[in-house]
């Protein structure tokens, strides 16, 4: 028989179930017969061994590991008077096996007791065998734990990873996405698909191609150029599974799948390196690594949630400025009480100027107005403190917001002081209040704002028909964008009807360069060329081609136009207004030319008087005017073509202004200088 001692001591206490595990390692071949190994305890204490005996008849010359479990019941433990015991093993060989082993000196067979040590291995220290955990084993366990943890965390983070968008804008004919941090999308020949979320109107699936560590080119999902341009400073991008795992670039060009697999395989390989780790220990390691992976994922998401894009910071700063200025939320009914003053409009533009740039009102609505009012679900005019309407603004959302603000400021500077005489000084114009649909309507309940199918209940109608509204200001651009939109046509129609009943109700045209016909922002005069280009567009425009987002809205507005005489009446109305504007522009420009010519002539005369020699040349030819020469016959605008007054302020200007040349000649872009006629081709829009 063979005796072997189990390592260490096992402390037994009353009413405590006991269970121990150890291993038997059998070495050497059994060429004939069988060998049995039977464990037992001394003194006999009632311990139970599983299995009761081990049968060995393997002819291989290899080590066979056999597990033995020792258990004791509560009753046995209660009777046990000692705290230690010995486990012995009886090795029994049948005659054939005994004969084979004894007659063959080259063959040997042994049975060795190997205790199972948690997180360690058995180190032979002499007669006894004891558990010993070296530093290398600690290092290996830590490496295995980290490998398992990161291999799991990388996949989860790759699947759910989101990157905040800093800005999406048009650049070099394409759409460029700038992210807050590294997007970690690998460059490849094919497009990578991702989700764009949180942008209000542009959410969806897109194809992207990296152009830098924090830049992407945006395409349609099929790789085609975008049909509708995307411009926003909000939202985030996220790759969908499995593209997030395959196309990600977590580290040195490695995708999350490769990196996770590499770490996982490394951890498994370390498990196979001797000394062996028990299955229980492996389970504990994996459980701890899973907890670490969860902690890493939670920490990563927490860090992502703390990332604030520049637009988010500007929104928070703007909200603080509102409180400092005393501009607080005040809810009012729809219509006349929901106007916004010029001062608040200019303050909004200045606060977000770095983000807006040359972008349009659509960007302002989706990226500024809606985020500010998301929690209150009100209009921006209510959010910053509303005012009573003085002027109604008709405009096109596709024009640059900067030009829109300039046009409103030009109108306020030119006309507001007379209505705000109680306010002294240059700042009086800032108190003028305008009803602007983007800011006066709640963008969270557009159906209600447009009247739910009844135009008489719409906010547009209520504001225009309010007693305090002095007139309509249409913000024009060289492409006459407002006249191509159905709701602007509705506003024009209501202005037309109001002027039939009230000759003091005014209609003004304003641009980013200034107020048409009354001087402007740049040098005190409106750009004459811009006025001509707008006139050319108006001359060829047919209002029945106006479009609307909703087909129902267009049908309703078209029906209203037909009721008052059809589109010919509205076309004649806007063209007549444009004629009156051009006449005022011409008068203003010619007076400027005459004043400048007089100054130049006076300077020339002064030069001769002081004795400077001057050659006497031929007599001066008659100087041409801006829009014609002396031989152009005067044209008197027929009374039936201009029944609608611009307003009482224009009476003096119309009576003193020279007559306007025929409209077809003026709007064709021809300019007469002496006997030469130069035709200027249409130019593109002013600004980007």
C-alpha positions as CSV (number, residue, x, y, z in Angstrom):
1,X,0.0,0.0,0.0
2,X,1.0,3.7,-0.5
3,X,0.5,6.4,2.1
4,X,0.1,10.0,1.1
5,X,-0.8,13.0,3.3
6,X,-3.2,15.7,2.1
7,X,-1.6,19.2,2.2
8,X,-2.1,21.5,5.1
9,X,-4.7,21.3,7.9
10,X,-8.4,21.6,7.6
11,X,-10.2,23.3,10.5
12,X,-13.4,21.6,11.4
13,X,-16.1,23.2,13.5
14,X,-19.3,21.9,14.9
15,X,-22.4,22.0,12.6
16,X,-20.3,23.0,9.7
17,X,-20.5,20.8,6.6
18,X,-17.1,19.8,5.3
19,X,-16.1,19.3,1.7
20,X,-12.6,19.1,0.2
21,X,-11.2,18.3,-3.2
22,X,-7.9,16.9,-4.2
23,X,-6.3,15.1,-7.2
24,X,-4.5,11.8,-7.8
25,X,-2.0,11.7,-10.5
26,X,-1.3,8.2,-11.8
27,X,1.9,7.8,-13.8
28,X,3.1,4.8,-15.9
29,X,1.5,2.2,-18.1
30,X,-0.6,-0.8,-17.1
31,X,0.2,-3.2,-19.8
32,X,-1.7,-6.1,-18.3
33,X,-4.6,-6.4,-15.8
34,X,-5.8,-3.5,-13.7
35,X,-4.8,-1.4,-10.7
36,X,-7.3,0.0,-8.1
37,X,-6.7,2.9,-5.8
38,X,-8.9,3.1,-2.7
39,X,-8.8,6.3,-0.5
40,X,-9.6,6.0,3.3
41,X,-9.1,8.1,6.4
42,X,-7.3,7.4,9.7
43,X,-8.8,7.4,12.2
44,X,-12.0,6.3,10.5
45,X,-14.3,9.3,11.0
46,X,-17.2,8.6,8.7
47,X,-15.8,10.7,5.8
48,X,-17.2,9.9,2.4
49,X,-15.0,9.6,-0.6
50,X,-16.2,10.1,-4.2
51,X,-15.4,7.9,-6.0
52,X,-14.9,5.1,-3.4
53,X,-12.2,3.6,-5.6
54,X,-10.4,4.4,-8.8
55,X,-9.9,1.9,-11.6
56,X,-6.7,2.2,-13.7
57,X,-6.0,0.0,-16.7
58,X,-4.6,2.5,-19.2
59,X,-1.7,1.2,-21.3
60,X,-0.5,4.7,-22.1
61,X,2.7,6.0,-20.4
62,X,1.0,9.3,-19.5
63,X,-0.1,11.0,-16.3
64,X,-3.8,10.5,-15.6
65,X,-5.5,13.1,-13.3
66,X,-8.3,11.8,-11.1
67,X,-10.3,14.0,-8.8
68,X,-11.4,12.9,-5.4
69,X,-14.0,14.7,-3.3
70,X,-14.2,14.2,0.5
71,X,-17.4,15.2,2.4
72,X,-18.7,14.8,5.9
73,X,-22.2,15.3,7.3
74,X,-23.1,17.5,10.3
75,X,-23.6,14.4,12.4
76,X,-20.1,13.1,11.6
77,X,-18.6,16.5,12.4
78,X,-20.4,16.7,15.7
79,X,-18.9,13.5,16.8
80,X,-15.4,14.4,15.5
81,X,-13.2,15.2,18.4
82,X,-10.1,16.2,16.5
83,X,-9.4,18.9,14.1
84,X,-7.0,17.0,11.7
85,X,-7.1,13.7,10.0
86,X,-5.0,11.8,7.4
87,X,-6.2,10.4,4.1
88,X,-4.4,7.3,2.9
89,X,-4.6,5.4,-0.3
90,X,-4.4,1.7,-0.8
91,X,-3.1,0.6,-4.2
92,X,-4.2,-2.9,-5.2
93,X,-3.0,-4.7,-8.3
94,X,-4.4,-7.9,-9.8
95,X,-2.1,-10.8,-10.4
96,X,-1.5,-10.0,-14.0
97,X,-0.7,-6.4,-13.4
98,X,1.5,-7.3,-10.4
99,X,3.4,-9.8,-12.5
100,X,3.8,-7.4,-15.3
101,X,5.2,-4.7,-13.1
102,X,7.4,-6.9,-11.0
103,X,9.0,-8.8,-13.9
104,X,9.7,-5.7,-16.1
105,X,12.3,-3.4,-14.5
106,X,11.8,-0.9,-17.2
107,X,8.1,-0.4,-16.2
108,X,7.1,1.7,-13.2
109,X,3.8,2.8,-11.8
110,X,3.1,5.5,-9.2
111,X,0.2,7.3,-7.6
112,X,0.8,10.9,-6.4
113,X,-1.5,13.0,-4.3
114,X,-1.9,16.5,-5.9
115,X,-3.9,19.0,-3.7
116,X,-6.1,21.4,-5.6
117,X,-5.0,24.9,-4.7
118,X,-7.1,28.0,-5.5
119,X,-5.3,30.5,-7.7
120,X,-2.0,28.6,-7.3
121,X,-0.1,25.4,-7.8
122,X,1.5,22.7,-5.6
123,X,5.1,23.2,-4.7
124,X,7.0,20.2,-3.3
125,X,8.7,21.4,-0.1
126,X,10.0,18.0,1.1
127,X,7.9,15.3,2.6
128,X,4.7,17.4,2.5
129,X,3.1,19.1,-0.5
130,X,1.8,22.6,0.1
131,X,0.1,25.4,-1.9
132,X,2.4,28.2,-3.0
133,X,1.4,31.2,-5.2
134,X,4.4,32.8,-6.9
135,X,4.5,36.4,-8.2
136,X,4.3,35.2,-11.8
137,X,1.0,33.5,-11.1
138,X,-0.4,36.8,-9.6
139,X,0.7,38.6,-12.8
140,X,-0.8,36.0,-15.0
141,X,-4.1,36.1,-13.2
142,X,-4.2,39.9,-13.5
143,X,-3.4,39.7,-17.2
144,X,-6.1,37.1,-17.7
145,X,-8.6,39.3,-15.9
146,X,-7.7,42.4,-17.9
147,X,-7.9,40.4,-21.1
148,X,-11.3,39.0,-20.4
149,X,-12.6,42.4,-19.2
150,X,-11.4,44.5,-22.2
151,X,-12.3,41.8,-24.8
152,X,-15.9,42.1,-23.6
153,X,-16.0,45.8,-23.0
154,X,-14.5,46.6,-26.4
155,X,-17.3,44.8,-28.2
156,X,-20.1,46.4,-26.1
157,X,-18.5,49.9,-26.5
158,X,-18.1,49.5,-30.2
159,X,-21.8,48.4,-30.6
160,X,-23.1,51.3,-28.5
161,X,-20.5,53.9,-29.0
162,X,-21.7,57.4,-30.0
163,X,-19.7,60.4,-31.1
164,X,-21.1,63.9,-30.6
165,X,-21.3,66.1,-33.7
166,X,-19.6,69.4,-33.6
167,X,-20.8,70.6,-36.9
168,X,-22.2,69.4,-40.3
169,X,-21.8,71.8,-43.1
170,X,-21.4,72.1,-46.9
171,X,-17.8,72.3,-48.0
172,X,-16.2,72.0,-51.5
173,X,-19.4,70.7,-53.0
174,X,-19.9,68.0,-50.4
175,X,-21.2,67.6,-46.8
176,X,-18.5,67.5,-44.1
177,X,-19.1,66.1,-40.6
178,X,-16.8,67.4,-37.8
179,X,-17.0,65.3,-34.6
180,X,-16.1,66.3,-31.0
181,X,-13.6,63.6,-30.7
182,X,-11.9,60.9,-32.8
183,X,-14.7,59.1,-34.7
184,X,-12.5,55.9,-34.9
185,X,-13.9,54.8,-38.3
186,X,-11.4,53.0,-40.4
187,X,-10.7,54.2,-44.0
188,X,-11.7,51.6,-46.6
189,X,-12.7,51.4,-50.2
190,X,-16.3,51.0,-49.4
191,X,-18.5,53.4,-47.5
192,X,-19.2,52.9,-43.9
193,X,-22.8,53.1,-42.8
194,X,-23.9,55.0,-39.7
195,X,-26.8,56.5,-38.0
196,X,-27.2,60.3,-37.5
197,X,-29.4,61.0,-34.5
198,X,-30.6,64.0,-32.7
199,X,-30.6,66.6,-35.5
200,X,-34.3,67.2,-35.6
201,X,-34.8,67.0,-39.4
202,X,-31.8,65.1,-40.7
203,X,-31.9,61.9,-38.7
204,X,-31.4,58.7,-40.7
205,X,-28.9,56.3,-42.2
206,X,-26.0,57.7,-44.2
207,X,-22.8,56.5,-45.8
208,X,-19.5,58.1,-44.7
209,X,-15.9,58.1,-45.7
210,X,-13.3,59.3,-43.2
211,X,-11.3,62.4,-44.4
212,X,-9.5,63.0,-41.1
213,X,-9.4,61.8,-37.4
214,X,-12.3,64.0,-36.6
215,X,-13.8,64.6,-40.1
216,X,-16.1,62.6,-42.3
217,X,-17.6,63.0,-45.7
218,X,-21.4,62.4,-45.7
219,X,-23.2,60.6,-48.5
220,X,-26.6,58.9,-49.1
221,X,-27.0,55.4,-47.8
222,X,-26.3,54.1,-51.3
223,X,-23.2,56.3,-51.7
224,X,-24.9,58.9,-53.9
225,X,-24.6,62.6,-53.2
226,X,-27.2,63.9,-50.7
227,X,-30.4,65.2,-52.3
228,X,-31.3,67.4,-49.4
229,X,-28.3,69.2,-47.9
230,X,-27.6,68.6,-44.2
231,X,-26.5,71.5,-42.0
232,X,-26.6,71.2,-38.2
233,X,-24.6,71.6,-35.1
234,X,-26.5,69.1,-33.1
235,X,-26.8,65.3,-32.6
236,X,-24.4,62.4,-32.7
237,X,-23.3,59.6,-35.0
238,X,-23.4,55.9,-34.2
239,X,-22.4,52.9,-36.2
240,X,-24.9,50.0,-36.4
241,X,-24.0,46.4,-35.6
242,X,-22.1,44.7,-37.1
243,X,-20.4,47.6,-38.9
244,X,-19.4,49.1,-35.6
245,X,-17.4,46.0,-34.7
246,X,-16.0,45.4,-38.2
247,X,-15.2,48.9,-39.4
248,X,-14.2,50.5,-36.1
249,X,-10.6,51.7,-35.5
250,X,-10.0,51.2,-31.8
251,X,-6.2,51.2,-31.8
252,X,-3.5,51.4,-34.5
253,X,-6.0,50.5,-37.2
254,X,-7.3,47.4,-35.5
255,X,-11.0,46.9,-35.6
256,X,-12.9,46.1,-32.4
257,X,-13.5,42.6,-33.5
258,X,-9.8,41.9,-34.1
259,X,-8.7,43.6,-30.9
260,X,-11.3,41.9,-28.8
261,X,-10.5,38.5,-30.3
262,X,-6.8,39.1,-29.7
263,X,-7.2,39.9,-26.1
264,X,-9.6,37.0,-25.6
265,X,-7.3,34.5,-27.2
266,X,-4.3,35.8,-25.2
267,X,-6.3,35.3,-21.9
268,X,-7.2,31.7,-22.9
269,X,-3.5,31.0,-23.8
270,X,-2.4,32.3,-20.4
271,X,-4.8,29.9,-18.8
272,X,-3.2,27.0,-20.6
273,X,0.3,27.9,-19.4
274,X,1.4,25.8,-16.4
275,X,0.8,25.8,-13.6
276,X,-2.8,24.9,-14.2
277,X,-5.6,27.0,-12.7
278,X,-8.7,25.2,-11.4
279,X,-12.1,25.6,-13.0
280,X,-13.4,27.2,-9.9
281,X,-10.6,29.8,-10.1
282,X,-11.3,30.3,-13.8
283,X,-15.0,31.0,-13.0
284,X,-14.0,33.5,-10.4
285,X,-11.6,35.3,-12.8
286,X,-14.3,35.5,-15.5
287,X,-16.9,36.8,-13.1
288,X,-14.6,39.5,-11.8
289,X,-13.6,40.4,-15.4
290,X,-17.3,40.7,-16.3
291,X,-17.8,43.2,-13.4
292,X,-14.8,45.2,-14.6
293,X,-16.2,45.2,-18.2
294,X,-19.5,46.5,-17.0
295,X,-17.7,49.2,-15.0
296,X,-15.7,50.3,-18.0
297,X,-18.9,50.5,-20.2
298,X,-20.7,52.6,-17.5
299,X,-17.7,54.9,-17.1
300,X,-17.4,55.4,-20.9
301,X,-21.0,56.3,-21.3
302,X,-20.7,58.7,-18.3
303,X,-17.8,60.4,-20.0
304,X,-19.7,60.6,-23.3
305,X,-22.7,62.2,-21.6
306,X,-20.5,64.9,-20.2
307,X,-19.2,65.9,-23.6
308,X,-20.9,69.2,-24.6
309,X,-20.7,70.4,-28.2
310,X,-20.0,74.1,-28.8
311,X,-23.6,74.7,-29.8
312,X,-24.7,73.3,-26.4
313,X,-22.4,75.6,-24.6
314,X,-23.6,78.6,-26.6
315,X,-27.3,77.7,-25.8
316,X,-26.5,77.6,-22.1
317,X,-24.7,80.9,-22.2
318,X,-27.6,82.5,-24.1
319,X,-30.1,81.2,-21.5
320,X,-28.0,82.8,-18.8
321,X,-27.9,86.1,-20.7
322,X,-31.7,86.1,-21.0
323,X,-31.9,86.0,-17.2
324,X,-29.3,88.8,-16.8
325,X,-31.3,91.0,-19.3
326,X,-34.5,90.4,-17.4
327,X,-36.1,88.6,-20.4
328,X,-38.3,85.9,-19.0
329,X,-40.8,83.5,-20.3
330,X,-44.4,84.8,-20.7
331,X,-47.1,82.9,-22.4
332,X,-49.6,84.8,-24.5
333,X,-52.3,83.9,-27.0
334,X,-51.5,83.4,-30.7
335,X,-51.5,86.5,-32.9
336,X,-50.7,90.1,-32.2
337,X,-49.0,89.6,-28.8
338,X,-46.3,87.2,-30.0
339,X,-43.9,89.6,-31.8
340,X,-40.2,89.9,-31.1
341,X,-38.3,93.2,-30.9
342,X,-35.4,94.1,-33.1
343,X,-33.1,94.3,-30.1
344,X,-33.9,90.7,-29.1
345,X,-33.5,89.6,-32.7
346,X,-30.1,91.2,-33.0
347,X,-29.0,89.8,-29.6
348,X,-30.0,86.3,-30.8
349,X,-27.9,86.7,-34.0
350,X,-24.9,88.0,-32.1
351,X,-25.1,85.2,-29.5
352,X,-25.1,82.5,-32.2
353,X,-23.1,84.3,-35.0
354,X,-20.2,81.9,-34.8
355,X,-22.5,78.9,-35.6
356,X,-24.9,80.6,-38.0
357,X,-22.4,82.2,-40.4
358,X,-24.1,82.2,-43.8
359,X,-26.7,79.6,-42.9
360,X,-30.4,80.0,-43.4
361,X,-33.5,80.4,-41.2
362,X,-34.1,76.6,-41.4
363,X,-30.8,76.1,-39.5
364,X,-31.8,78.7,-36.9
365,X,-35.2,77.0,-36.3
366,X,-33.9,73.4,-36.0
367,X,-30.6,74.1,-34.1
368,X,-31.5,77.2,-32.0
369,X,-35.2,77.8,-31.7
370,X,-36.3,74.2,-31.0
371,X,-33.5,73.3,-28.5
372,X,-34.3,76.5,-26.5
373,X,-38.0,75.9,-26.4
374,X,-37.9,72.1,-26.1
375,X,-38.7,72.0,-22.4
376,X,-41.5,74.7,-22.5
377,X,-43.0,73.8,-26.0
378,X,-43.6,77.5,-26.6
379,X,-42.6,80.0,-29.3
380,X,-39.3,81.8,-29.0
381,X,-41.0,85.2,-28.8
382,X,-42.7,83.9,-25.6
383,X,-39.5,82.4,-24.4
384,X,-37.6,85.7,-24.5
385,X,-40.5,87.9,-23.5
386,X,-43.1,88.8,-26.2
387,X,-44.0,92.2,-27.6
388,X,-47.1,93.6,-29.4
389,X,-46.8,93.4,-33.2
390,X,-46.1,96.5,-35.2
391,X,-44.9,94.9,-38.5
392,X,-45.6,91.6,-40.1
393,X,-42.6,89.9,-41.8
394,X,-43.0,87.8,-44.9
395,X,-39.8,85.9,-45.7
396,X,-38.2,82.8,-47.3
397,X,-36.6,80.2,-44.9
398,X,-33.9,79.4,-47.5
399,X,-32.2,82.8,-47.4
400,X,-29.2,83.6,-45.2
401,X,-30.2,84.5,-41.7
402,X,-27.6,87.3,-41.6
403,X,-29.2,89.0,-44.6
404,X,-32.6,88.6,-42.9
405,X,-31.4,90.4,-39.7
406,X,-29.8,93.1,-41.8
407,X,-33.0,93.6,-43.7
408,X,-35.1,93.9,-40.5
409,X,-32.5,96.3,-38.9
410,X,-32.6,98.5,-42.1
411,X,-36.4,98.7,-42.0
412,X,-36.4,99.4,-38.3
413,X,-33.8,102.2,-38.6
414,X,-35.6,103.8,-41.5
415,X,-39.2,103.7,-40.2
416,X,-39.2,102.9,-36.5
417,X,-38.3,106.3,-34.8
418,X,-41.6,107.9,-36.0
419,X,-43.6,105.2,-34.2
420,X,-41.3,105.2,-31.1
421,X,-41.0,109.0,-30.5
422,X,-41.3,108.4,-26.8
423,X,-37.9,106.7,-26.9
424,X,-35.0,109.0,-27.4
425,X,-31.7,108.5,-29.2
426,X,-30.3,106.0,-31.7
427,X,-31.5,102.9,-29.8
428,X,-35.2,103.7,-30.5
429,X,-35.4,101.4,-33.5
430,X,-34.4,98.4,-31.3
431,X,-37.9,98.5,-29.6
432,X,-39.8,97.9,-32.9
433,X,-41.6,94.6,-32.7
434,X,-42.0,92.2,-35.7
435,X,-44.2,89.2,-36.1
436,X,-41.8,86.5,-37.6
437,X,-43.3,83.1,-38.1
438,X,-40.1,81.2,-37.1
439,X,-40.0,83.0,-33.7
440,X,-43.7,83.9,-33.2
441,X,-45.1,80.4,-33.9
442,X,-44.6,77.4,-31.6
443,X,-42.5,75.0,-33.6
444,X,-43.9,72.2,-31.5
445,X,-47.5,72.6,-32.7
446,X,-47.3,73.7,-36.3
447,X,-50.7,72.3,-37.2
448,X,-52.4,74.6,-34.7
449,X,-50.3,77.6,-35.8
450,X,-51.5,77.3,-39.4
451,X,-55.1,77.1,-38.3
452,X,-55.8,73.3,-38.5
453,X,-57.2,73.8,-42.0
454,X,-58.9,77.1,-41.4
455,X,-56.8,80.0,-42.5
456,X,-58.8,82.5,-40.5
457,X,-57.7,80.7,-37.3
458,X,-54.0,80.7,-38.3
459,X,-51.4,82.8,-36.4
460,X,-50.5,84.4,-39.7
461,X,-54.0,85.7,-40.3
462,X,-54.5,86.8,-36.7
463,X,-51.2,88.8,-36.7
464,X,-51.8,90.5,-40.0
465,X,-55.3,91.4,-39.1
466,X,-54.5,92.8,-35.7
467,X,-55.3,96.5,-35.2
468,X,-51.7,97.5,-34.2
469,X,-50.1,96.0,-37.3
470,X,-48.9,98.9,-39.5
471,X,-47.9,96.8,-42.6
472,X,-46.0,94.0,-44.2
473,X,-42.3,93.8,-44.7
474,X,-41.2,91.3,-47.3
475,X,-37.6,90.2,-47.1
476,X,-36.4,89.9,-50.7
477,X,-33.4,88.2,-52.2
478,X,-32.1,88.3,-55.8
479,X,-34.0,85.0,-56.5
480,X,-37.3,86.5,-55.0
481,X,-37.5,83.4,-52.8
482,X,-40.6,84.6,-50.8
483,X,-42.7,84.9,-54.0
484,X,-42.1,81.2,-54.7
485,X,-43.6,80.0,-51.4
486,X,-47.4,79.5,-50.9
487,X,-47.6,80.9,-47.4
488,X,-45.7,84.0,-48.5
489,X,-48.3,84.3,-51.3
490,X,-51.0,84.1,-48.6
491,X,-49.4,86.9,-46.7
492,X,-49.1,88.9,-49.9
493,X,-52.8,88.3,-50.6
494,X,-53.9,89.5,-47.1
495,X,-51.7,92.6,-47.5
496,X,-53.5,93.2,-50.9
497,X,-56.9,92.9,-49.3
498,X,-55.9,95.1,-46.3
499,X,-54.7,97.8,-48.6
500,X,-58.1,97.9,-50.3
501,X,-59.8,98.7,-47.0
502,X,-57.0,100.8,-45.4
503,X,-54.7,102.9,-47.6
504,X,-52.4,103.5,-44.6
505,X,-51.5,99.8,-44.4
506,X,-48.0,99.7,-45.8
507,X,-46.1,97.2,-47.9
508,X,-42.3,97.3,-47.9
509,X,-39.5,95.4,-49.6
510,X,-36.3,95.1,-47.7
511,X,-33.0,93.2,-48.4
512,X,-29.8,92.5,-46.7
513,X,-28.4,95.5,-48.4
514,X,-31.1,97.8,-47.1
515,X,-34.7,99.0,-47.5
516,X,-35.6,99.2,-51.2
517,X,-36.5,102.7,-52.2
518,X,-35.7,104.4,-48.9
519,X,-31.9,104.1,-48.6
520,X,-30.1,101.3,-46.9
521,X,-27.3,100.1,-44.8
522,X,-24.3,100.5,-47.1
523,X,-23.4,104.1,-47.8
524,X,-27.0,105.2,-47.2
525,X,-28.3,103.8,-50.5
526,X,-29.7,100.5,-51.6
527,X,-27.7,98.6,-54.2
528,X,-29.2,99.7,-57.5
529,X,-28.0,96.6,-59.3
530,X,-29.6,94.4,-56.7
531,X,-32.9,96.3,-57.2
532,X,-32.7,95.8,-60.9
533,X,-32.0,92.1,-60.5
534,X,-35.0,91.7,-58.2
535,X,-37.1,93.6,-60.6
536,X,-36.1,91.3,-63.5
537,X,-37.0,88.3,-61.4
538,X,-40.4,89.8,-60.5
539,X,-41.1,90.7,-64.1
540,X,-40.9,87.0,-65.2
541,X,-42.4,85.5,-62.1
542,X,-45.8,83.8,-62.0
543,X,-47.2,83.5,-58.5
544,X,-49.2,80.4,-59.4
545,X,-46.0,78.4,-59.4
546,X,-45.5,79.0,-55.6
547,X,-44.9,75.8,-53.7
548,X,-45.7,74.6,-50.2
549,X,-44.5,71.8,-48.0
550,X,-48.1,70.6,-47.6
551,X,-50.2,70.1,-50.8
552,X,-53.4,70.9,-48.7
553,X,-51.9,74.3,-47.8
554,X,-51.1,75.1,-51.4
555,X,-54.6,74.1,-52.5
556,X,-56.2,76.3,-49.8
557,X,-54.1,79.3,-50.7
558,X,-54.6,78.9,-54.4
559,X,-58.3,78.8,-53.9
560,X,-58.2,82.0,-51.9
561,X,-56.3,83.7,-54.7
562,X,-58.8,82.6,-57.3
563,X,-61.7,84.0,-55.2
564,X,-60.3,87.6,-55.4
565,X,-59.7,87.5,-59.2
566,X,-56.9,85.0,-59.8
567,X,-53.2,85.0,-60.1
568,X,-53.1,87.8,-62.7
569,X,-54.4,90.2,-60.0
570,X,-51.6,89.2,-57.6
571,X,-48.9,89.2,-60.3
572,X,-50.0,92.8,-61.2
573,X,-50.0,93.8,-57.6
574,X,-46.4,92.7,-56.9
575,X,-45.1,94.1,-60.2
576,X,-46.8,97.4,-59.5
577,X,-45.1,97.5,-56.1
578,X,-41.8,96.7,-57.7
579,X,-42.3,99.5,-60.3
580,X,-42.8,102.0,-57.4
581,X,-39.8,100.7,-55.6
582,X,-37.6,101.0,-58.8
583,X,-38.9,104.5,-59.3
584,X,-37.8,105.5,-55.8
585,X,-34.4,103.8,-56.3
586,X,-33.9,105.6,-59.5
587,X,-34.8,109.0,-58.0
588,X,-32.5,108.4,-55.1
589,X,-29.6,107.3,-57.3
590,X,-30.0,110.2,-59.8
591,X,-30.0,112.8,-57.0
592,X,-26.8,111.2,-55.8
593,X,-25.3,111.4,-59.3
594,X,-26.3,115.0,-59.7
595,X,-24.8,116.0,-56.3
596,X,-21.5,114.2,-57.1
597,X,-21.3,115.8,-60.6
598,X,-21.8,119.2,-59.1
599,X,-19.0,118.6,-56.5
600,X,-16.7,117.4,-59.3
601,X,-17.5,120.4,-61.5
602,X,-16.9,122.8,-58.6
603,X,-13.5,121.2,-57.9
604,X,-12.5,121.5,-61.5
605,X,-13.5,125.2,-61.6
606,X,-11.5,125.9,-58.5
607,X,-8.4,124.4,-60.1
608,X,-8.6,126.8,-63.1
609,X,-8.9,129.8,-61.0
610,X,-5.7,129.3,-59.1
611,X,-3.7,129.6,-62.3
612,X,-3.2,126.0,-63.4
613,X,-2.8,125.8,-67.2
614,X,-5.5,123.7,-68.8
615,X,-6.1,122.8,-72.4
616,X,-9.3,123.9,-73.8
617,X,-11.1,120.9,-75.2
618,X,-14.3,120.4,-77.1
619,X,-17.6,121.4,-75.5
620,X,-18.8,118.9,-73.0
621,X,-21.5,116.5,-74.2
622,X,-24.7,116.1,-72.2
623,X,-24.1,113.7,-69.3
624,X,-26.4,110.7,-69.2
625,X,-28.6,109.9,-66.3
626,X,-28.4,106.5,-64.5
627,X,-31.3,104.8,-66.3
628,X,-31.5,106.8,-69.5
629,X,-30.4,109.8,-71.6
630,X,-32.0,113.1,-72.4
631,X,-33.4,111.6,-75.6
632,X,-35.4,109.0,-73.8
633,X,-39.0,110.1,-73.7
634,X,-40.6,110.4,-70.4
635,X,-43.0,107.7,-69.3
636,X,-45.9,108.3,-67.1
637,X,-47.1,105.3,-65.2
638,X,-50.8,104.7,-66.1
639,X,-53.1,105.2,-63.2
640,X,-54.8,101.8,-63.6
641,X,-51.4,100.0,-63.1
642,X,-50.7,101.5,-59.7
643,X,-53.8,101.6,-57.6
644,X,-52.0,100.4,-54.4
645,X,-50.1,102.9,-52.3
646,X,-46.9,102.1,-50.6
647,X,-47.9,104.3,-47.7
648,X,-48.4,107.9,-46.7
649,X,-44.7,108.4,-46.2
650,X,-44.0,107.9,-50.0
651,X,-46.4,110.5,-51.3
652,X,-43.7,113.3,-51.4
653,X,-41.2,111.0,-52.9
654,X,-43.5,109.9,-55.7
655,X,-44.6,113.5,-56.6
656,X,-41.0,114.8,-56.9
657,X,-39.4,111.8,-58.5
658,X,-38.8,111.8,-62.3
659,X,-41.0,109.5,-64.4
660,X,-39.9,105.8,-64.8
661,X,-38.9,104.4,-68.2
662,X,-41.2,101.6,-69.6
663,X,-41.0,98.5,-67.4
664,X,-39.9,96.1,-70.1
665,X,-36.9,98.3,-70.9
666,X,-36.0,98.9,-67.3
667,X,-36.3,95.2,-66.2
668,X,-34.4,93.8,-69.2
669,X,-31.1,94.8,-67.6
670,X,-30.2,97.3,-70.4
671,X,-28.3,100.5,-69.4
672,X,-28.0,103.4,-71.9
673,X,-24.8,105.4,-71.8
674,X,-24.8,108.0,-74.7
675,X,-25.4,106.2,-78.0
676,X,-24.2,102.8,-76.8
677,X,-26.4,100.2,-75.3
678,X,-24.8,97.6,-73.0
679,X,-26.7,94.6,-71.9
680,X,-25.6,93.2,-68.5
681,X,-26.2,89.4,-68.1
682,X,-28.0,88.3,-64.9
683,X,-25.6,87.9,-62.0
684,X,-25.7,85.4,-59.2
685,X,-26.9,86.0,-55.7
686,X,-25.2,88.4,-53.5
687,X,-23.1,86.7,-50.9
688,X,-22.2,83.0,-50.5
